[in-house]
Amino acid sequence: MAEPLTSTEMAGWRAYIESSQRLMTQLEDDLRADSGLTFADYHVLVLLSEAPGRRLRMGELASRLVFSPSRLTYQIGSMEKRGLVARESCPEDRRGSEAVLTAEGLRTLREAAPHHLRSVRAHFVDDLDEAEIAVLTRVFTRLGERLRASRSGVTQ
């Protein structure tokens, strides 16, 4: 059985939960108001825009998003209906499929990105100094790596 958290660790955990929930709610509200996108939409568009050929296999996309296959199918289906992405069969593996960024998806991302960055800056970055940002970057990078690893069954 895991050892209980100390009062300091518990206070840190509570502060993290409260602040992250408020921050994510505010950022998603701003993103929706500015572009009509959810965080999941935005993340999919960003990942596809950075991928070679602006396309990713569904399994790779699910892994990067830490989505279950059914959650990803729902997400891509929703975005497909709005013309942001397309689903195509993989050239190398006819059984698999890929999500492909459409011209409309790229246009939407390009319009949303400056608004989202301003919101992130206003609600998060502007209140922190460089040292705090560096610490948070390290913490969230490690946390993301651990979550991806545990999701894929690899222990670190």
Secondary structure, DSSP 8 states (H G I E B T S, - for coil): ------HHHHHHHHHHHHHHHHHHHHHHHHHHHHHS--HHHHHHHHHHHHSGGGEEEHHHHHHHHT--HHHHHHHHHHHHHTTSEEEEE-SS-TT-EEEEE-HHHHHHHHHHHHHHHHHHHHHTGGGS-HHHHHHHHHHHHHHHHHHHHHHHT---
